[in-house]
Amino acid sequence: MSADIGLIGLAVMGENLVLNMESRGFTVAVYNRTTAKVDEFVEGRGKGKKFVGCHSLESLVKNLKTPRRVMMMVKAGEVVDHFINLLVPLLEKGDIIIDGGNSLYTDSDRRTKDLAAKGLLFIGTGVSGGEEGALHGPSIMPGGNPAAWEHVKPIFQAISAKVQPGDQPCCDWVGDGGAGHYVKMVHNGIEYGDMQLISEAYFILKHYIGLNNDELQQTFTKWNKTDLDSYLIEITADIFAKKEDGKYVVDNILDSAGQKGTGKWTAINALEIGIPLTLVGESVFARCLSSLKEERVKASTILPGPKPENCGNKFTGDKDKFIEYVRHALFASKLVSYAQGFTMMRAAAKEYKWKLNYGNIALLWRGGCIIRSTFLGKIKDAFEKDSELDNLLLDPWFTDKMCAAQEGWRQVCSAAVLSGIATPAFSAALAYYDGYRTANLPANLVQAQRDYFGAHTFEKLDQPRGQFFHVNWSGRGGNTFSSQYNI
């Protein structure tokens, strides 16, 4: 039996992806480094289905139709390179290697070039949706060698999530080299932001207003029928309702958040290309701060300030009105996060010479993935109206939504500050919004300071851009000044 595609790595995502592929009519050869896992799968969830269990890479390759398509679902980094090195001698010119893990985009760019020099085609593809998405239809973001796309397109689009109208697949070619994994990286960064924003909304509702878990569940269920309709809001409502042994599970979870690196990569790259991805950055730092559990417990007994847990029973305002304010703050901050993310992808496309279709990227995220939400269709609409749109916040739909949410957003941030409730993502989003809409920022003083101590020069308001000036501020300096460059 000749298989349509081979897959290496039968962990949660790999196992569910191959079950998805088989359910769409494809025959899949499977291999796992621990070969007992292959037998367990073929005789378990894969029993009676079109799978070819392989105990070696040689067997996997032998059982594939040409051009051979081999997909890896393994840990990012050295493990990916290890398997590529093992596969290369077994493959022939025109065969395709696919990395479906969360690899760094620079690694995918390197692998695309290295394998092309050996006559092999490489695809680095982001796959989002978790266990459920992998099984029933994920969002898939492929990039790499464009010559490979026609060979994997039928499989990828068949197994991806579909959205209306017309069952559009949440999978399309993203771009050359590392573009696919870059877009997945930004997706994950936005995911960090969404999760942090929702957590801040929860904390305000619980500690400032005093909602219990039943009320929180009802609130998030209601919100999921508004502009906030999304996967993360939906599962958050489910989380508040979950009990074990009669006790709410969420209340017994240690407040120390983990991370696997993609949010950090996103924030680092934003600094490298000079894009203010402030909300994602603060979300990464919030997880870092949460990990300092023992230090925070100690600090809570030493450092003065309002105690959030003392606020809930003291709220005397209109609860329903303030809950609506929190919804507005959450939605407005969420829009800022996506605006920052798409601005970053635009800058990256210019920096790395990619041709990204931003409307199509929004469509890829409308179904199957963790950040799927209904308003992503509005992002697609915005870029269809203006493919050169500088910032999503300038699109009329987004501008109107920001206007409608502003009062509540500011009320929530103010209340949080006065109550000692940390809201780094809400506050970062609002600061970005206010900074972006300000014609004159205090950076003129920063430039004066830089010129004073380092003769770094500055531009003038009454002179054309690109002309630089230096002042001998102290009267003791000379007329020599630094050359111009920005990083």
Disulfide bonds with the S-S distance in Angstrom:
none
